[in-house]
Amino acid sequence: MTPTITGFERSPDGGKGLARDTRVRWALEEVGQPYEVRLVSFAQMKAPEHLAIHPFGQIPTYEEGPLRLFETGSIVFHLAEQHAGLLPGDRDARARAITWMFAALNTVEPPILELMTARIFERDKPWSEERLPLVKDRVRATLDKLSVHLGAADWLDGAFSAGDLLMVSVLLRLRMSGILDEYENLAAYVARGEARPAYVRAFAAQFAVNAPSIS
């Protein structure tokens, strides 16, 4: 059965791949699972039909027969459990890969999202200039530790896994800030993720939706 995911009818980022449906598209491409996309507007995201799938009125969602999922991490984990290619076969390595999935979403992403909020939505506040350096320092404190762990390795724990897929997706949000470039190994790590054929296909698919609105 071909699953259906939802994505923005017009992404706020204009097709840069930062919307979370790109993460799910990437996972589907990695495991070779065909899928369909139902595009939704911001108004449709708040409609009862969509809220019945995603109670918080966001994207992406995932539908496969009677199964309906929301939350990117949950969807990627489901795909990794159902298909080969995103989680190692070894029990301990599998557990570590899942741990990195949680780390990407629960430890690394929150300060990055805080930075995006400070730079975009709070920049007109009188206290913005004082707060922004503090937020950047919190991001750097997390990246310092991540950079040390990665070292010169290609991926977080041996072969590429769902943990890397989510971590690269999270770190991509830093590109516009310039902070990622301060960490040579992390910037190279993200570039390796972007170079994967599955990511290239996923990015192209979501970009095609938004391209007509880009001048």
N, C-alpha and C positions, 0 to 999 in steps of 0.2 A: 504494500500500500504506500503510495506516494504521500509524504507528509506535507503539510502546508504551514508556512511561517508567515508572520506579519512583519511589515516594514513601513517606514514613513512614506507617505505619498510624496512629500517633499521634506527631505531631511534638514534639520536646522543647520547642520554643518556644510550643506551644499554639496555633499557627495564625497567628503574627505575620508569616509570610512570609520568615523568615530561613533556613529550610532550603533547601538548594541546588536542590531540585526546582523551587522557584518560579522560579528563573532560566531553567530549561529550558522550563517552562510559558510564561513570558513570551516567550521567543524563538519558540516555536511559535505563540503567539497573534499576534505581530508579523508573521509571514510567512503567516498564514492557513492553517496546516497542522493539520487535525484530528488528534487523538491519543488514545490510551487510556492509562490509568494503572493499574499494578498496585501495590497497597499491600502493603508488607512490614513485618513486625514486626522488632524487634531480633534475635530468635532466628532468623528467616528470613534475615536479612542475613548470618548466619554459616553458613548451610546450604550444602552443596556446589553446589546448583543456582544460588544467587545468586553464590557465589564464582567460578563458571565464567564469569560475565559481568563481575563486579567483583572482582578478586583481593584487594582490601583490605576487602571486606565493607561497603561504604558505599552511599549513594544520592546522586544518581540514576544510573540506567543508561538506555540507549537501545537499542531493538531495532527494526530495520526489515528484515524478511526475514532473510537470513543475516548482515546487519551488526549487530554488537553493540559498543556504545561505552560507556565510562565516563569520568569526569572532566567537570565542568561546562563548562570552557573548550573542551574538545574537542568536546562535543556542540553547544554554541552555534556554534562555528566551522563544524562540519559543516552545520548548518542554514543558516547565513549563506552558505555556499558553494553550497548547493543551491537556495536560494530568494532572490528579490529582496526588498530591504527592509532588510537589516541591514548590508550592505557597499556602499560607493559603486562606481559603474561605472568611474570614473577610476582608473587604476593606482596613482598616487601617493597619492591620497586613500584608496584601499583599503588600501594598505600602512600608512598612518598609523592607520587604524581598527583594524587588526589589532595594531599596536603598543600602542594603548590597551587592547586586550583583555589583553595580557600585563602591561601596567603595573598594571591593576586587580587581577589575581590574584597577581602576583609582587612588586609593590612596595607597593601601598597596603593590600592585605588582611592580609599577615603581622603587622604591628604591631597591627592592629585585633583579630585573633584572639588575639594575646598579651594584649591588654587584657582581652578577654572571659575568658580563662583566669585572669588575675590577679584579676578581680572576682568570678568565680563559683567556681572550683575551688581557688584559693589563698588565699581571704580568711581562712581560719582558721589560716594559717601565722604563726608569730611574726614573720616578716620582711615580712609582707604590707603593712603600713602604710608601711614605708620604700620598698618596691619599687614600689608602685602609682604614685606621682608620676613616677617615672622612665619607666615604661611609657607613661603619658599624654603625657609630653613627647616620646617617640618618635613617637607617633601625630600629635601636633601638628606636629612637624617635617616630616612627610610632607604633612599637610594644608595647611601654609603654602605649600608649593610648588605643590600642586594648585590651591589657591585663586588664586594668582597667575596660573597658566596659564589657568584658566577665565575670570577677570576678569568682565566683564559679559555674556559670551556665553551662549547658551542651552545649547549642547552643546560637547563637547571639541574637535571639529574640523569645523565646518560643520554638516551635517545630522546628525540622530540616527543612531547606528550601534550595532553590537554592542559596541563599546568603551564607549559610554554605558550600555548595558544592564547590562554587568558592573560598571561603576564605580558606578552607582546602587545596584545590589544589594549591593555591598561596603559602601558608605557607610551603607546602612540599618542595618547592624549597630552603628553608633555612636549611634543615636537614644537608647537608654536611658541612655547615659553622660552625655549633655548636651553632649559635646564638639562635635558637629555644629552645634549652635546658636551656637557661637562664631564660625562662618564663615557670614555671611549669604548669600553667593553660593552656597556649597555646599549649604546647607539649601534654598535656592530651587531649585537644580539637582535635588536629590533629589525635591523636591515635583513638579517638572515630569515627572520619570520616573514617579512614582506616579500622576500624572494621565492618563497615556497610556491610552487604552481597552484596549489589549492587556494592560497591567499590571493594570488593574482586573479584567479577566476572569481573569487568571492568579491573582491574589490571592484572588479570590472562590472559585475552584475549589479551591485548597488549603485555604482557611479552612473551606469546607463539610465537608471531611473531619474537621477537628479541632473544629468547633463543638460537637458533642454532648458533648465532654469538658470544655467550658468552662462553669464555673458563674457 
